[in-house]
Amino acid sequence: MPSTSRSSASHSARSSARSATNSHAVRVIARSGYAVNGLLHILIGVIALQLLLTGGESTDADQSGALQSLASTPFGGILLWIVTIGLAMLGLWLIVDGILQGPARDSKKKLVVGIVKGLVYLALASTALSFALGGSSDSSGDTQSMTAQLMAAPAGIILVFLVGLVVLAVGGYFIHKGVTQGFRDDLSIPAGTAGTVITGLGVAGYVAKGVALLAVGGLFIAAAVTSDASGSTGLDGALRSLLALPFGVWILGLVGGGLIAYGVYCFARARYANLG
């Protein structure tokens, strides 16, 4: 095929894909992904606060626990399918939008970030799908299994340590984005009281999620140092580990409240997000 024909075909395909991602229906579904992500974070935050009342005996304070809570409600099956579709569509939209518009924005960073975020949402959608189909999932157990598999590989201890460092870096990124209000670039924040409230929710939410991720990263590093995969228990174990810290009750309370704030912020993002 002549180069001009290939170029024309490629341009046509990219134009068709861009038109699809810019369609009203796709954007509505993508926005719903932010809303269901907010719902999950609110549930995780509530479960984290329940840990304070039960002394650590509670549903897993992670995505699996949140999905299990949804499944146990009336119309839980319908809600799980809504969550699955919303997260999947948001993940696909972020990946396609990153591929199509990343070069146009002259930013490889945005391209990579968009794809990584998309893959994270697709992974969450996969977990939600298992619940929607009547199954279950254990995020803590999955994390331990993944850590054990990494440790069994050549230089596995180093790999687990590096995973911990990456998670720590992501946690630091969330805290920085919250403190500097960098998240404001992701939204068209309205003026007045509504904008002030959304900004406050974003600051509290991003910082809380960052602290939670720092705890997760710390567990990965501890698992690498001790060569014990059982210590890597994901978000649930990370939140429970906060209770063991000095003033741990207060720290977990603030993080749990912050996760709820992040969830409410995600609902605002569903309404005001800049979708390209």
N, C-alpha and C positions, 0 to 999 in steps of 0.2 A: 504494500500500500504506500503511495507517495506520501512524503512527509507532510505536505499541505493537507492531504485528506485525513491523516492521522491527527494533525493539529486541530482540524475542523471538527472531527468526531469527538476529540477530547474536550474541546470547548463546548460543544453541544451537550455532552454528558454532564459537565460541570454546571452548565446553565440550568439544565433540567433538575439536577440535584439541589442547586441553590433555590430554584423556584419552589421545590418541594419543602425545603426547610423553612422558607419564608411564608408558606401558606398559613392562613389564619388557624385552620384546624390543628396543624402540627404545633404551632406556637401555643395554642390553648392547652394542648396535652402536655407540652414541655413545661409550661408554667405549673400545671397540676403536679408535676414531679417535685417541684420545690415545696408545694403544699404538703404532699404526703411525707416528704423528708422532714418537714417541720413537725408533722404529727408524730413520727417516730422519735424525734428528739424530745418532744414534750413527754412522751411515755417513758423514755429512758430517764429523763430528769425526775419524773414522779417516782419511778422505781428506786432511783438513787436516794431520794428523800425517805422512801419507805425503809431503806436500810438503817437509817438513823433510829427509826421507831422499833424495828425488830431486832436490832443488834447484829445485823448482817444476814438474818434469815429472811430472804425475799426472792422473788423471781429474778432471774439473771438481768442485771442492769446493762443490757446491750441490745443490739438489733433483734436477736432471737427472743429475748424477753419481751420486747415491745410488740413483736409480731404475735407472740403467744398471747399477750394481753388482748390484742385485737381479735384473735381467733376465738377467744372465750366470750366475746360480746355477741349480743343479738346482731344478726346480719354480718357476723364476722367473716364468713366466706366471701361475701360481696366486697367488703372492705379490703380484704387481702388481695383480691383481683384488681381493685382500683389502685392499691399501692404498687402492685407488680407492674401494671401497665404504665402508671405514671413514672415510676423510676426508670423503667426500660426506655420509654420514649425520651425522657430527659437525657439519659445516657447516650442514646443514639444521636440525639440532636446535638449534644456537645461535641461528639466525635466528628460528625459530618460537618458541623459548622467550623470546627477547628481546622479540618483538612481543607475546606473550601475557602475560608476567609483568613486563615492564618497568614499565608503569603501576602494576601492583599493588604493586611495590616502591617506588613513588614516586621513581623515579630514572631520568631521561632519559639520564644518563650510562651506566648499565648497559645501557639499551636500545640506544644507539648502539654501545657497545663490543661487545655481543653480535652485532649485525648485521655490524659490520666484521670481527670474528673469523670469523664464519660465511662471509663472502665470501672471506676469505683461504683458509680450508680448502677451499672449493669450487674456487678457482683451483688449489690444489695437487692436488685430485682430478682436475681437468681435465688437468693435466700427466701425472699417473699414468695416466690413461685412454689418452692417446696412446701410452704405452709398452705398456700392456696390449693394445692393438690392433695391436701390432707396429711402431708408428712410433717416433719419437724426438722429442726436444726439446732445445733449447740455451738454457738460461736466460740465459747471458751475451749471446748473440746477440739473444734476445728483448728483453732490457733495453736493449741498444744501439739496436735498431729502435724501441722505444717512445720512447727519448730523442730519436732523430732526428725522429720524427713530431711530438713535442711542440715541438722547436726550429723545425720548419717552420711551426708555427701562429703566428698573431699573438701577439706578446709571449711567444713560445715560450721564450726564454732565461729570462724571469722565472718561467714555469711550471716549468721544470726546476729552477731554484734553489729554488722553493717546495717541490717534491717532496723535494729534498735536506733542506730544513729539517724537513719532516714526518718523514722517516726518522730524522733526528738526534733529534727529539723522542721518537719511539718507542723508539729505542735508549736514550735517557736514562731513559725510563719503565721499561724492563726492568732497567736497572742499579739504579734507585731501588727497584723492587719486590724485587730480589734483596737489596740491602743492608739494607732495612728489614724483610725477610721478609714483605712484603705478600702473597706467594703463599699463605701459610698459610691465608688466608681462603677459598681455592679448594678446600681439602681438609679432610677430617676426619682429621687426622694422629694416628696412634696414639701412645700413650705409650711411654716406654722407649727402648731402643736404636734400634728401627726408626724412631721419630719423629725422633730425633737425626740419623740417617743421611739420611732424606728431606729434612730441613731443610737439612743441609749440601749435598746435591745440588742443592736448589733455589737456594740462595745462589750457588753456583759456576756453575750453569747459566744463571740469569737474567743474572748479570753478564757472563758470556762472550758470551751471545747479544746483550746490549746493546752490548758492544764491537764485535762483528761488524757490527751494524746502524749504529753510528756510522761505521764504515769505509765501508759502502755509501752512507750519506748524504753522506759526504765526497766520494765519487766523483761523485755527482750534482752537487754544488756545483762541483767542479772542472770537470766537463763544461760547466756553465753559464758559468763564468768564462772558459774557453778556447774556448767555442763549438765543442767537439769531442765529438760523441756517442760516438765510439769509446772514450773514456775511461770511460764508464759501463758497467761489466761485471758488475754485480750482486754476489752474495755470493762467487762464485768469484774475481773480480777483487779484491774487497775483502780477502779472506783472503790472496791472493798479495801484495797491496800492503803487508801488515803485515811481510813479510820485508824490505822496503826500509827499515824504520824502524830507528833505533838499538835494539839488543837485539831485533831483529825475530824472530829464531829463538825466543827465549824467549817473546816475546809470542804468536806464533802457536802455540807449544806449549801455552801456558796456555789460549788461546782454544779450540784443538782439544780439549784435555782437558775444558774447561768445556762444550763442546757435547756431548761424550759424557755428561758428568754430567747435562746437561739432558735428554738422551734417556732416561737411566735414571730421572730424576725423572718424566718423562712416563709411564713404565710404572707408577710408584707412583701417579700421578694417575689413571690408568685404573682403579686399584683403589679409591682413596680420594676421588675427586673428589666435590664437592657438586654434584649435578645438580638443584638447585632443590628 
